[in-house]
């Protein structure tokens, strides 16, 4: 690899179409497309200030770097990214990418981030102001994500999440094949219109969770007091090891809880209207 160390670049496409670069202590100043169409890139201790610095790039590794807010839309149409110990202040990161691995990455301004991406791996990641994060993605593996932002994971498929804290209303809308283990999910209108969502030992907060779901499974979960009007029009198999404030018109399945505040079964229930609701003990 060719080493470029402690240098500064700016303007339009300063390192366009380069191959086999090791950037150390480099600053990419204002401008556009600093490393566009590059391959075999290693960035260490670098600062990115200009727009669109890493488009159509493959493969590349980023360690101990900073993407300033002005480096918006920094990584699009790229493949095989490994990013560690990096601060990403820029919004709209990671679009139409395949093979994205983030470890110990901070995303304090993560709105509209990780869209239309495939094969995503997140470990020890914190994302704030993260409205619409991970939309229209396929193949997501997450361990220890701390998420603050609404509408997370909408329209995504084939998701596994572990040991995470998700403060996000309207999360998991229209997702397919999603499993969440040992996590807090805090937000209104959780997972409406989802298919094959499985929650294992999760704690659920927020009103009207888990409605209009097909193939919904809960294993040993708990509900907060405000998680009311749950399971409306859902096909559900649930074991809830806590009190549930209210259940409304589940369509089909079997729900077992420690106790119930209210069970609402009215004329608006949908066929087959045969869900069994009972106490655990």
N, C-alpha and C positions, 0 to 999 in steps of 0.2 A: 504493500500500500504506500502511496505517496503521502507523506506527512506535511500538512499545512498547519503551522502553529503560531498563535498569538498575532493573527492578521485580521484586518477588517475589510469587509466588502459591502458594496451597496449598488443601487441602480438596478437595471434590468438584466436578469439572467447572468450574474457574474461567474457562476460555476456551472453553466448549462452543459448537460450531456457528459459530464466527467465520469470516469470509471476508477474505482479503487482508491478512494480518498480517505485519509484519516485526519479529521479536523479536531484540533485540540486548542482550546482557548480562543476560538474564532468568533467574531461578531458579524452577523449579517444585518446590516443597517437598512434604513428605509429603501424601498424598491420593491420589485416583484420577482418571484420565481427564482430565488437564489440557487437552489440545487435541483431544478426541474430536469426530469428525464435522466437522472443519474442512476448508477448502480454500484453496489458494493461500497457503501458509505458507512463510516464510523464517526460519530460526533461525540466528543467528550468535553465537558466544561465550556460549552458554547452558548452564545446568546443570539436569539433570533428576534429581530425587530420588524423586518419587512414582511409583506404579504406573500402568501402562497409559496413558502420556501421549499417544500418537499412534495411536489406533485409528480405523479408518474415515476416514482422512484422505487427501486427494488434491487436486492434487499438492503436494509439499513438498520443500524443500531444507534440508539441515542441514550447517553448516560450523563447524569449530573449536568443537565442543560436547563435553560430557561427560555420559554417562549413568551415574549411580552404580549400584552393585549393587542398591540398593533400587528402582530404576526397572525392575524385572523385567517381562518380557513387554511391552516398551515400544511395539513397532510391530507390530500385527496388523491384518489385514483392510484394508490400505491399498494405494494404487496410486501409482506414479510418484514414487518416492523417489530423491533424489540426495544422498548423504552423502559428505563429504570431510573429511579431516584431523580425525577425531573419535575419541575414546576411549569405548568401550562396555564398561563393567564389568558390565553387567547380563546375566544369562543369559536364555535363551528368547526371544531377539530374532527379529523378522521371521517371522511365521507367516501363511500364507494371503494373501500379498502378490503383486502383479504389478508388474513394472518396478522392480527394486531395483538401484541402482548404488552400489557402495561403492569409494572410492578413498582410499588412504592411511588406512585405518581399522584401529584396534587393538581386538581382541576378546579380552582376557585370560581371560574366563570364559564361553566360547562354547558350553557344552553345550546341546543341543537347540535350536540356532539355525538359522534358514532352513529351516523345514519347510513343505511344501505351497506352495512359491512358484514363480512362473513369470517367465521373462525376467529372469535375474540376471546382473549384470556385476560382477566383482571385479577390482580392479587394485591391486597393492601392499598387500595385506591380510595381517595376521598374526592367526591365531586359535589360542588355547591353551585347554586343558581343554575341548576341542571334541568331546566324544563325541556321536555322532549328528548331526553338522552336515550340512546340506543333504540331508535325507531327503525322499523323495517330491516332488522338484522336477522341473521341465521347462524346458529352455532355459537352460543355464548357460555363461557365457563367463568364463574365469579367466586372468589373467596375473600371475605372481609372487605366488602364495599360499604362505605359510609356515604349515602346518597341524600342530598337535600335539593329537591326540585320536582316539579309535578310532571305527570304524564310519562313516567318512565316505562321503557320497554314496549311501547305500543306497537302492535302489528308484528312483533318479532316471534321467532320460532326456535325450538330446540335449545332451551335455556336451562342451565343448572346454576343455582345460587346457594352459597353456604355462608354461615356465620356473618351475616350482614345486617346493617341498620338502614332501612329504606323509609325516608320521610317523603312520600310522593303520592299525591292524590291522583285518582284515575290511572293507577299503575296497572300494567299487564292487560290493558284493554285489547281484545281480539288477538291475544297471544295463542300460540299452539305448542303443546309439548313442553311445558315449563315445570320444573321442580325446584322448590325452595326449602332448604333445611336450616333449622336452628337460627332463625332470623326474626327481627322485629319489622313488621310491615305496618306503617302508620300513614293513613290517608283515606279520604272519602272515596266511595264508589270503586272499591278494589275489584279489578279483574272482570269487569262486565264483558259479556260476549266472548269469554275465553274458551278454549277447548283443550282438554287434558291438562289441567293445572293440578299439581299435587303440592300440598303444603305439609311439611313434616316438622313437628315440634316448633311451630312458629307462633308468635304472639301478634294478634291482629287488633288494630285500632281504627276508628273512623266509621261513620254512619254508612249504612246500606252496602255492606261488603258482599261480594261473591254472588251477584245476581246475573241471570241470563247465561249461566255457565253450562257447558256440556262436558261430561267426564270429569267432574270436580271431585277431588279426594283430599280430605284433611285427616292427618294422623297425629293424634296427641297434641293438638293445638290448644291455645287459650285465647279468649276474647277479652278486650277491655270493656268497661261499662258502657261506653258510647257506641260500641259496635252493634247497632240495632238494625232491625228490619233486614236481617240476613237471609240469603239464599233464595230470593224471590225468582221464581221461574227457572230454577237450576235443577239439573240432574246431578245429585250429590251423594257421596258416601263420606260421612264425617264422624270422627271421634273428637269431641271437644272436652278437655279436662278443666273446664271452668263453667261458671254461670254465663248464660247467653241472654242478653237483655230482651231480644225479640227475634222470632223467626216468622217470615211471611211467605206464604204460598209457594213452598218448594214444589217443583213439578214431579220429581221422581227420585227415589233412592232411599237412604237410611241415615238418619241423623241421631247421634247419641251425645248428650251433654250431661254435665253434672246437675244442672238445674236450668230452668227457663223463667224469664219474667213474663213473657206473653207469646202465645202461639196464635198467629192470625191465619185462618183458613176461610176465605170468603168466596163469594160468587165469581170473583175474577181469576181464580186459580185455573191453570191450564192442564189439559190432559197429558198424561194419564192420571194425574192428581192422586198418586198412590204412595207418596213418600211416608215412610214410617218414622215417627218422631218419638223418642223415649229418653228416659234418664239412664245414665250410666250405672248408677248404684241403686 
